Amino acid sequence: MKQKKPSPSVWESLGLLGALGFVIAIPLALGYYLGTYLDGVTHNNKSSLYLLLGLLLGLIVGIYGAYRLFKRFL
């Protein structure tokens, strides 16, 4: 029979929420800065294509990181 896991403590839950913020915010910020840099290097300031691609990639990486963080609780 499968034993039920004990629920996490309040401090563990708060720490998990803080880690979630970093896991999502850091890839988004890196995607923003990388996209802005690439737009500047390619002189593509009008369309911001690389900025949007960088943000999308950062969002995907952040969601994957959040999934890996919460996988043990699912």
N, CA, C and O atoms as a CHARMM CRD file, in Angstrom:
* protein
*
  296
    1    1 MET  N      0.84900  -1.17500   0.00000 PROA 1      0.00000
    2    1 MET  CA     0.00000   0.00000   0.00000 PROA 1      0.00000
    3    1 MET  C      0.89700   1.24100   0.00000 PROA 1      0.00000
    4    1 MET  O      1.93700   1.28000   0.65700 PROA 1      0.00000
    5    2 LYS  N      0.47500   2.21900  -0.73200 PROA 2      0.00000
    6    2 LYS  CA     1.24300   3.45600  -0.84400 PROA 2      0.00000
    7    2 LYS  C      0.95800   4.34900   0.35700 PROA 2      0.00000
    8    2 LYS  O     -0.19600   4.63000   0.67900 PROA 2      0.00000
    9    3 GLN  N      2.03400   4.79200   1.01800 PROA 3      0.00000
   10    3 GLN  CA     1.85700   5.68700   2.16000 PROA 3      0.00000
   11    3 GLN  C      1.73500   7.11600   1.67000 PROA 3      0.00000
   12    3 GLN  O      2.40400   7.52600   0.72100 PROA 3      0.00000
   13    4 LYS  N      0.87100   7.86600   2.33300 PROA 4      0.00000
   14    4 LYS  CA     0.66600   9.26000   1.97400 PROA 4      0.00000
   15    4 LYS  C      1.83100  10.09100   2.50300 PROA 4      0.00000
   16    4 LYS  O      2.26000   9.92200   3.64400 PROA 4      0.00000
   17    5 LYS  N      2.34000  10.99800   1.65000 PROA 5      0.00000
   18    5 LYS  CA     3.44000  11.86400   2.05900 PROA 5      0.00000
   19    5 LYS  C      2.92700  12.90900   3.03900 PROA 5      0.00000
   20    5 LYS  O      1.80900  13.40200   2.89500 PROA 5      0.00000
   21    6 PRO  N      3.74500  13.24900   4.03800 PROA 6      0.00000
   22    6 PRO  CA     3.31000  14.30800   4.96200 PROA 6      0.00000
   23    6 PRO  C      3.27600  15.65500   4.24900 PROA 6      0.00000
   24    6 PRO  O      4.08200  15.92100   3.35700 PROA 6      0.00000
   25    7 SER  N      2.34300  16.49000   4.65000 PROA 7      0.00000
   26    7 SER  CA     2.23400  17.80600   4.02100 PROA 7      0.00000
   27    7 SER  C      3.43500  18.66500   4.42900 PROA 7      0.00000
   28    7 SER  O      3.93800  18.54100   5.54500 PROA 7      0.00000
   29    8 PRO  N      3.89200  19.53300   3.52800 PROA 8      0.00000
   30    8 PRO  CA     5.05900  20.36000   3.85100 PROA 8      0.00000
   31    8 PRO  C      4.73200  21.39000   4.93100 PROA 8      0.00000
   32    8 PRO  O      3.58700  21.81300   5.08500 PROA 8      0.00000
   33    9 SER  N      5.76000  21.77700   5.66600 PROA 9      0.00000
   34    9 SER  CA     5.57600  22.77000   6.71600 PROA 9      0.00000
   35    9 SER  C      5.36000  24.14800   6.09700 PROA 9      0.00000
   36    9 SER  O      5.51900  24.32700   4.88900 PROA 9      0.00000
   37   10 VAL  N      5.00300  25.10700   6.92200 PROA 10     0.00000
   38   10 VAL  CA     4.75600  26.46700   6.45900 PROA 10     0.00000
   39   10 VAL  C      6.04200  27.07200   5.89200 PROA 10     0.00000
   40   10 VAL  O      6.00900  27.73700   4.85600 PROA 10     0.00000
   41   11 TRP  N      7.15600  26.84800   6.55100 PROA 11     0.00000
   42   11 TRP  CA     8.42400  27.42300   6.10000 PROA 11     0.00000
   43   11 TRP  C      8.87100  26.78300   4.79500 PROA 11     0.00000
   44   11 TRP  O      9.42000  27.46000   3.92600 PROA 11     0.00000
   45   12 GLU  N      8.64200  25.49600   4.65300 PROA 12     0.00000
   46   12 GLU  CA     8.98600  24.82600   3.40400 PROA 12     0.00000
   47   12 GLU  C      8.12000  25.34900   2.25800 PROA 12     0.00000
   48   12 GLU  O      8.60100  25.50300   1.13500 PROA 12     0.00000
   49   13 SER  N      6.86300  25.61700   2.53700 PROA 13     0.00000
   50   13 SER  CA     5.97200  26.17100   1.51600 PROA 13     0.00000
   51   13 SER  C      6.39100  27.58000   1.11400 PROA 13     0.00000
   52   13 SER  O      6.37200  27.91700  -0.07000 PROA 13     0.00000
   53   14 LEU  N      6.76800  28.40600   2.09000 PROA 14     0.00000
   54   14 LEU  CA     7.23200  29.75600   1.77700 PROA 14     0.00000
   55   14 LEU  C      8.54300  29.73100   0.98700 PROA 14     0.00000
   56   14 LEU  O      8.73400  30.52000   0.06200 PROA 14     0.00000
   57   15 GLY  N      9.42700  28.83100   1.35600 PROA 15     0.00000
   58   15 GLY  CA    10.66700  28.68600   0.60500 PROA 15     0.00000
   59   15 GLY  C     10.42500  28.23100  -0.82200 PROA 15     0.00000
   60   15 GLY  O     11.11100  28.66500  -1.74800 PROA 15     0.00000
   61   16 LEU  N      9.44300  27.35400  -0.99300 PROA 16     0.00000
   62   16 LEU  CA     9.09500  26.87700  -2.32500 PROA 16     0.00000
   63   16 LEU  C      8.51800  27.99800  -3.18600 PROA 16     0.00000
   64   16 LEU  O      8.79800  28.07000  -4.38200 PROA 16     0.00000
   65   17 LEU  N      7.72000  28.86600  -2.58400 PROA 17     0.00000
   66   17 LEU  CA     7.17100  30.00700  -3.32000 PROA 17     0.00000
   67   17 LEU  C      8.26800  30.99300  -3.71700 PROA 17     0.00000
   68   17 LEU  O      8.23800  31.55000  -4.81400 PROA 17     0.00000
   69   18 GLY  N      9.21900  31.20400  -2.83900 PROA 18     0.00000
   70   18 GLY  CA    10.34200  32.07500  -3.17100 PROA 18     0.00000
   71   18 GLY  C     11.18400  31.49600  -4.30000 PROA 18     0.00000
   72   18 GLY  O     11.60600  32.21600  -5.20400 PROA 18     0.00000
   73   19 ALA  N     11.42300  30.18800  -4.23900 PROA 19     0.00000
   74   19 ALA  CA    12.18200  29.53300  -5.30300 PROA 19     0.00000
   75   19 ALA  C     11.43100  29.59100  -6.62200 PROA 19     0.00000
   76   19 ALA  O     12.04600  29.71800  -7.68100 PROA 19     0.00000
   77   20 LEU  N     10.12200  29.49900  -6.56900 PROA 20     0.00000
   78   20 LEU  CA     9.30700  29.57500  -7.77800 PROA 20     0.00000
   79   20 LEU  C      9.46800  30.93100  -8.45600 PROA 20     0.00000
   80   20 LEU  O      9.54300  31.00900  -9.68200 PROA 20     0.00000
   81   21 GLY  N      9.52100  31.99500  -7.66700 PROA 21     0.00000
   82   21 GLY  CA     9.73300  33.32000  -8.22300 PROA 21     0.00000
   83   21 GLY  C     11.05500  33.42400  -8.96500 PROA 21     0.00000
   84   21 GLY  O     11.11900  33.99400 -10.05400 PROA 21     0.00000
   85   22 PHE  N     12.10700  32.87400  -8.37600 PROA 22     0.00000
   86   22 PHE  CA    13.40900  32.91000  -9.03400 PROA 22     0.00000
   87   22 PHE  C     13.44500  32.02000 -10.27400 PROA 22     0.00000
   88   22 PHE  O     14.04600  32.38200 -11.28500 PROA 22     0.00000
   89   23 VAL  N     12.80800  30.87100 -10.19500 PROA 23     0.00000
   90   23 VAL  CA    12.82400  29.92500 -11.31600 PROA 23     0.00000
   91   23 VAL  C     12.12700  30.51100 -12.53900 PROA 23     0.00000
   92   23 VAL  O     12.50700  30.20700 -13.67000 PROA 23     0.00000
   93   24 ILE  N     11.12100  31.33800 -12.32900 PROA 24     0.00000
   94   24 ILE  CA    10.40800  31.93700 -13.45700 PROA 24     0.00000
   95   24 ILE  C     11.02600  33.27600 -13.85200 PROA 24     0.00000
   96   24 ILE  O     11.13000  33.56200 -15.04500 PROA 24     0.00000
   97   25 ALA  N     11.43400  34.09600 -12.90600 PROA 25     0.00000
   98   25 ALA  CA    11.89800  35.45300 -13.20200 PROA 25     0.00000
   99   25 ALA  C     13.27500  35.47800 -13.86900 PROA 25     0.00000
  100   25 ALA  O     13.49700  36.28200 -14.77400 PROA 25     0.00000
  101   26 ILE  N     14.18700  34.63200 -13.45100 PROA 26     0.00000
  102   26 ILE  CA    15.54300  34.68200 -13.99500 PROA 26     0.00000
  103   26 ILE  C     15.58400  34.30800 -15.47800 PROA 26     0.00000
  104   26 ILE  O     16.21100  35.03100 -16.25200 PROA 26     0.00000
  105   27 PRO  N     14.94300  33.20500 -15.91600 PROA 27     0.00000
  106   27 PRO  CA    14.94800  32.93200 -17.36300 PROA 27     0.00000
  107   27 PRO  C     14.24400  34.01700 -18.18100 PROA 27     0.00000
  108   27 PRO  O     14.66800  34.31700 -19.29700 PROA 27     0.00000
  109   28 LEU  N     13.17800  34.60600 -17.64200 PROA 28     0.00000
  110   28 LEU  CA    12.51200  35.69000 -18.35700 PROA 28     0.00000
  111   28 LEU  C     13.43000  36.90000 -18.50500 PROA 28     0.00000
  112   28 LEU  O     13.50100  37.49600 -19.58000 PROA 28     0.00000
  113   29 ALA  N     14.12700  37.26100 -17.44100 PROA 29     0.00000
  114   29 ALA  CA    15.04100  38.40100 -17.50700 PROA 29     0.00000
  115   29 ALA  C     16.20100  38.12800 -18.46300 PROA 29     0.00000
  116   29 ALA  O     16.59700  39.00900 -19.22600 PROA 29     0.00000
  117   30 LEU  N     16.74100  36.92300 -18.42500 PROA 30     0.00000
  118   30 LEU  CA    17.82400  36.58000 -19.34300 PROA 30     0.00000
  119   30 LEU  C     17.34200  36.58900 -20.79500 PROA 30     0.00000
  120   30 LEU  O     18.06200  37.04200 -21.68500 PROA 30     0.00000
  121   31 GLY  N     16.13200  36.09100 -21.03500 PROA 31     0.00000
  122   31 GLY  CA    15.56700  36.13200 -22.38200 PROA 31     0.00000
  123   31 GLY  C     15.35900  37.55500 -22.85800 PROA 31     0.00000
  124   31 GLY  O     15.58800  37.86100 -24.02800 PROA 31     0.00000
  125   32 TYR  N     14.92500  38.42800 -21.95900 PROA 32     0.00000
  126   32 TYR  CA    14.73900  39.83800 -22.30200 PROA 32     0.00000
  127   32 TYR  C     16.06400  40.48000 -22.70200 PROA 32     0.00000
  128   32 TYR  O     16.16100  41.12100 -23.74800 PROA 32     0.00000
  129   33 TYR  N     17.08500  40.30300 -21.86000 PROA 33     0.00000
  130   33 TYR  CA    18.36500  40.93800 -22.13300 PROA 33     0.00000
  131   33 TYR  C     19.04400  40.35200 -23.37800 PROA 33     0.00000
  132   33 TYR  O     19.65000  41.08600 -24.15800 PROA 33     0.00000
  133   34 LEU  N     18.94400  39.04700 -23.55800 PROA 34     0.00000
  134   34 LEU  CA    19.52700  38.43400 -24.74400 PROA 34     0.00000
  135   34 LEU  C     18.79300  38.89900 -26.00800 PROA 34     0.00000
  136   34 LEU  O     19.43500  39.19600 -27.01600 PROA 34     0.00000
  137   35 GLY  N     17.47400  38.96300 -25.96700 PROA 35     0.00000
  138   35 GLY  CA    16.71400  39.43000 -27.12200 PROA 35     0.00000
  139   35 GLY  C     16.99000  40.88500 -27.44000 PROA 35     0.00000
  140   35 GLY  O     17.10100  41.25100 -28.61100 PROA 35     0.00000
  141   36 THR  N     17.10200  41.71900 -26.42400 PROA 36     0.00000
  142   36 THR  CA    17.42500  43.12900 -26.63900 PROA 36     0.00000
  143   36 THR  C     18.82200  43.27900 -27.22700 PROA 36     0.00000
  144   36 THR  O     19.04200  44.09200 -28.12500 PROA 36     0.00000
  145   37 TYR  N     19.75000  42.49900 -26.72200 PROA 37     0.00000
  146   37 TYR  CA    21.12200  42.54600 -27.24600 PROA 37     0.00000
  147   37 TYR  C     21.14700  42.11800 -28.71900 PROA 37     0.00000
  148   37 TYR  O     21.77100  42.78300 -29.54600 PROA 37     0.00000
  149   38 LEU  N     20.47400  41.01600 -29.04700 PROA 38     0.00000
  150   38 LEU  CA    20.46600  40.53900 -30.42900 PROA 38     0.00000
  151   38 LEU  C     19.75900  41.51400 -31.35900 PROA 38     0.00000
  152   38 LEU  O     20.16900  41.67200 -32.50900 PROA 38     0.00000
  153   39 ASP  N     18.71000  42.16700 -30.88400 PROA 39     0.00000
  154   39 ASP  CA    18.05100  43.18500 -31.70400 PROA 39     0.00000
  155   39 ASP  C     18.99900  44.35200 -31.97300 PROA 39     0.00000
  156   39 ASP  O     18.99000  44.91300 -33.06900 PROA 39     0.00000
  157   40 GLY  N     19.80500  44.71800 -30.99700 PROA 40     0.00000
  158   40 GLY  CA    20.76200  45.80000 -31.18500 PROA 40     0.00000
  159   40 GLY  C     21.89600  45.42400 -32.11500 PROA 40     0.00000
  160   40 GLY  O     22.33700  46.24000 -32.92400 PROA 40     0.00000
  161   41 VAL  N     22.37600  44.18100 -32.00500 PROA 41     0.00000
  162   41 VAL  CA    23.47800  43.72700 -32.84700 PROA 41     0.00000
  163   41 VAL  C     23.04000  43.63300 -34.30700 PROA 41     0.00000
  164   41 VAL  O     23.79700  43.99300 -35.21000 PROA 41     0.00000
  165   42 THR  N     21.83300  43.15600 -34.53500 PROA 42     0.00000
  166   42 THR  CA    21.35500  42.98900 -35.91100 PROA 42     0.00000
  167   42 THR  C     20.69900  44.25600 -36.45100 PROA 42     0.00000
  168   42 THR  O     20.20400  44.26200 -37.57800 PROA 42     0.00000
  169   43 HSD  N     20.68900  45.31800 -35.66800 PROA 43     0.00000
  170   43 HSD  CA    20.07000  46.59300 -36.05300 PROA 43     0.00000
  171   43 HSD  C     18.60500  46.40000 -36.42800 PROA 43     0.00000
  172   43 HSD  O     18.09400  46.99800 -37.37500 PROA 43     0.00000
  173   44 ASN  N     17.95100  45.54300 -35.65000 PROA 44     0.00000
  174   44 ASN  CA    16.55400  45.22100 -35.88400 PROA 44     0.00000
  175   44 ASN  C     15.70600  45.89900 -34.81000 PROA 44     0.00000
  176   44 ASN  O     14.92300  45.23200 -34.13200 PROA 44     0.00000
  177   45 ASN  N     15.84800  47.19300 -34.65000 PROA 45     0.00000
  178   45 ASN  CA    15.18600  47.92200 -33.56400 PROA 45     0.00000
  179   45 ASN  C     13.70200  48.14900 -33.82000 PROA 45     0.00000
  180   45 ASN  O     12.96300  48.44800 -32.88100 PROA 45     0.00000
  181   46 LYS  N     13.24400  48.01700 -35.06300 PROA 46     0.00000
  182   46 LYS  CA    11.85200  48.32600 -35.36700 PROA 46     0.00000
  183   46 LYS  C     10.90200  47.19100 -35.01400 PROA 46     0.00000
  184   46 LYS  O      9.79700  47.44600 -34.53600 PROA 46     0.00000
  185   47 SER  N     11.30400  45.95000 -35.23700 PROA 47     0.00000
  186   47 SER  CA    10.35100  44.86600 -35.05500 PROA 47     0.00000
  187   47 SER  C     10.48500  44.12800 -33.72000 PROA 47     0.00000
  188   47 SER  O      9.51900  43.51100 -33.27200 PROA 47     0.00000
  189   48 SER  N     11.63000  44.17300 -33.08600 PROA 48     0.00000
  190   48 SER  CA    11.87000  43.49700 -31.79700 PROA 48     0.00000
  191   48 SER  C     11.58400  42.00100 -31.86300 PROA 48     0.00000
  192   48 SER  O     11.04700  41.42100 -30.92000 PROA 48     0.00000
  193   49 LEU  N     11.94400  41.38800 -32.97400 PROA 49     0.00000
  194   49 LEU  CA    11.71300  39.95600 -33.15900 PROA 49     0.00000
  195   49 LEU  C     12.48200  39.13700 -32.12500 PROA 49     0.00000
  196   49 LEU  O     11.92000  38.24000 -31.49600 PROA 49     0.00000
  197   50 TYR  N     13.75500  39.44400 -31.95200 PROA 50     0.00000
  198   50 TYR  CA    14.56600  38.67100 -31.02000 PROA 50     0.00000
  199   50 TYR  C     14.14200  38.88600 -29.57000 PROA 50     0.00000
  200   50 TYR  O     14.27500  37.98600 -28.74100 PROA 50     0.00000
  201   51 LEU  N     13.64400  40.05200 -29.27200 PROA 51     0.00000
  202   51 LEU  CA    13.12600  40.30900 -27.92800 PROA 51     0.00000
  203   51 LEU  C     11.93600  39.39700 -27.63900 PROA 51     0.00000
  204   51 LEU  O     11.86500  38.78900 -26.57100 PROA 51     0.00000
  205   52 LEU  N     11.01500  39.29900 -28.57100 PROA 52     0.00000
  206   52 LEU  CA     9.85100  38.43300 -28.37300 PROA 52     0.00000
  207   52 LEU  C     10.25200  36.96700 -28.31200 PROA 52     0.00000
  208   52 LEU  O      9.71400  36.20900 -27.50500 PROA 52     0.00000
  209   53 LEU  N     11.19200  36.56100 -29.16000 PROA 53     0.00000
  210   53 LEU  CA    11.66100  35.17000 -29.11200 PROA 53     0.00000
  211   53 LEU  C     12.39000  34.87300 -27.79800 PROA 53     0.00000
  212   53 LEU  O     12.24600  33.78900 -27.23200 PROA 53     0.00000
  213   54 GLY  N     13.16800  35.83800 -27.32200 PROA 54     0.00000
  214   54 GLY  CA    13.86300  35.65300 -26.04600 PROA 54     0.00000
  215   54 GLY  C     12.89700  35.54000 -24.88100 PROA 54     0.00000
  216   54 GLY  O     13.09100  34.72000 -23.98400 PROA 54     0.00000
  217   55 LEU  N     11.85100  36.36800 -24.89500 PROA 55     0.00000
  218   55 LEU  CA    10.84700  36.28300 -23.82700 PROA 55     0.00000
  219   55 LEU  C     10.08500  34.96200 -23.89000 PROA 55     0.00000
  220   55 LEU  O      9.79500  34.36100 -22.85500 PROA 55     0.00000
  221   56 LEU  N      9.76100  34.51100 -25.10000 PROA 56     0.00000
  222   56 LEU  CA     9.05500  33.23400 -25.24100 PROA 56     0.00000
  223   56 LEU  C      9.92200  32.08300 -24.76300 PROA 56     0.00000
  224   56 LEU  O      9.44900  31.19700 -24.05100 PROA 56     0.00000
  225   57 LEU  N     11.18400  32.09500 -25.14900 PROA 57     0.00000
  226   57 LEU  CA    12.10000  31.04700 -24.70100 PROA 57     0.00000
  227   57 LEU  C     12.28100  31.09600 -23.18000 PROA 57     0.00000
  228   57 LEU  O     12.31200  30.05100 -22.53000 PROA 57     0.00000
  229   58 GLY  N     12.39900  32.28600 -22.61400 PROA 58     0.00000
  230   58 GLY  CA    12.52100  32.42000 -21.16000 PROA 58     0.00000
  231   58 GLY  C     11.28400  31.92800 -20.43700 PROA 58     0.00000
  232   58 GLY  O     11.38400  31.32100 -19.37100 PROA 58     0.00000
  233   59 LEU  N     10.10800  32.18600 -21.01200 PROA 59     0.00000
  234   59 LEU  CA     8.87300  31.70400 -20.40300 PROA 59     0.00000
  235   59 LEU  C      8.79400  30.18100 -20.44000 PROA 59     0.00000
  236   59 LEU  O      8.38300  29.55500 -19.46200 PROA 59     0.00000
  237   60 ILE  N      9.18300  29.58900 -21.55400 PROA 60     0.00000
  238   60 ILE  CA     9.17200  28.12600 -21.66800 PROA 60     0.00000
  239   60 ILE  C     10.14000  27.50200 -20.67100 PROA 60     0.00000
  240   60 ILE  O      9.80200  26.52400 -20.00400 PROA 60     0.00000
  241   61 VAL  N     11.34000  28.06200 -20.56900 PROA 61     0.00000
  242   61 VAL  CA    12.33000  27.54100 -19.61600 PROA 61     0.00000
  243   61 VAL  C     11.84100  27.72800 -18.17900 PROA 61     0.00000
  244   61 VAL  O     12.04200  26.84900 -17.34100 PROA 61     0.00000
  245   62 GLY  N     11.20200  28.86200 -17.88700 PROA 62     0.00000
  246   62 GLY  CA    10.67600  29.10300 -16.54500 PROA 62     0.00000
  247   62 GLY  C      9.55800  28.14400 -16.17200 PROA 62     0.00000
  248   62 GLY  O      9.50500  27.66300 -15.04000 PROA 62     0.00000
  249   63 ILE  N      8.67200  27.86400 -17.10400 PROA 63     0.00000
  250   63 ILE  CA     7.57900  26.92000 -16.83000 PROA 63     0.00000
  251   63 ILE  C      8.12800  25.51200 -16.63000 PROA 63     0.00000
  252   63 ILE  O      7.66300  24.77700 -15.75900 PROA 63     0.00000
  253   64 TYR  N      9.11700  25.13900 -17.43700 PROA 64     0.00000
  254   64 TYR  CA     9.73100  23.82700 -17.25900 PROA 64     0.00000
  255   64 TYR  C     10.43900  23.73300 -15.90000 PROA 64     0.00000
  256   64 TYR  O     10.36300  22.70600 -15.22500 PROA 64     0.00000
  257   65 GLY  N     11.11800  24.80000 -15.51300 PROA 65     0.00000
  258   65 GLY  CA    11.77400  24.81100 -14.20200 PROA 65     0.00000
  259   65 GLY  C     10.77700  24.73400 -13.06000 PROA 65     0.00000
  260   65 GLY  O     11.03300  24.07300 -12.05300 PROA 65     0.00000
  261   66 ALA  N      9.63300  25.40800 -13.20900 PROA 66     0.00000
  262   66 ALA  CA     8.59200  25.33400 -12.18100 PROA 66     0.00000
  263   66 ALA  C      8.00300  23.93100 -12.10800 PROA 66     0.00000
  264   66 ALA  O      7.69400  23.43700 -11.02400 PROA 66     0.00000
  265   67 TYR  N      7.84700  23.29100 -13.26400 PROA 67     0.00000
  266   67 TYR  CA     7.35500  21.90800 -13.27100 PROA 67     0.00000
  267   67 TYR  C      8.33000  20.98400 -12.54900 PROA 67     0.00000
  268   67 TYR  O      7.91800  20.13700 -11.75600 PROA 67     0.00000
  269   68 ARG  N      9.63700  21.14900 -12.82600 PROA 68     0.00000
  270   68 ARG  CA    10.62500  20.31400 -12.14800 PROA 68     0.00000
  271   68 ARG  C     10.66000  20.58200 -10.65000 PROA 68     0.00000
  272   68 ARG  O     10.91700  19.67600  -9.85700 PROA 68     0.00000
  273   69 LEU  N     10.39800  21.83900 -10.26000 PROA 69     0.00000
  274   69 LEU  CA    10.40400  22.19300  -8.84800 PROA 69     0.00000
  275   69 LEU  C      9.22200  21.55300  -8.11200 PROA 69     0.00000
  276   69 LEU  O      9.36500  21.08300  -6.98300 PROA 69     0.00000
  277   70 PHE  N      8.06100  21.54100  -8.76100 PROA 70     0.00000
  278   70 PHE  CA     6.85000  21.03400  -8.11300 PROA 70     0.00000
  279   70 PHE  C      6.56000  19.57700  -8.42300 PROA 70     0.00000
  280   70 PHE  O      5.56900  19.03600  -7.93100 PROA 70     0.00000
  281   71 LYS  N      7.38900  18.92800  -9.21900 PROA 71     0.00000
  282   71 LYS  CA     7.13300  17.54500  -9.62200 PROA 71     0.00000
  283   71 LYS  C      7.04500  16.60000  -8.42400 PROA 71     0.00000
  284   71 LYS  O      6.25800  15.65400  -8.42900 PROA 71     0.00000
  285   72 ARG  N      7.83300  16.85400  -7.43200 PROA 72     0.00000
  286   72 ARG  CA     7.83200  15.94600  -6.27400 PROA 72     0.00000
  287   72 ARG  C      6.56900  16.08700  -5.42600 PROA 72     0.00000
  288   72 ARG  O      6.27800  15.21200  -4.61000 PROA 72     0.00000
  289   73 PHE  N      5.81600  17.17100  -5.60300 PROA 73     0.00000
  290   73 PHE  CA     4.60000  17.37900  -4.82400 PROA 73     0.00000
  291   73 PHE  C      3.34800  16.93000  -5.57300 PROA 73     0.00000
  292   73 PHE  O      2.26300  16.90100  -4.99200 PROA 73     0.00000
  293   74 LEU  N      3.47900  16.58300  -6.84100 PROA 74     0.00000
  294   74 LEU  CA     2.31700  16.17300  -7.62900 PROA 74     0.00000
  295   74 LEU  C      1.99800  14.71700  -7.45500 PROA 74     0.00000
  296   74 LEU  O      1.04600  14.21800  -8.05300 PROA 74     0.00000
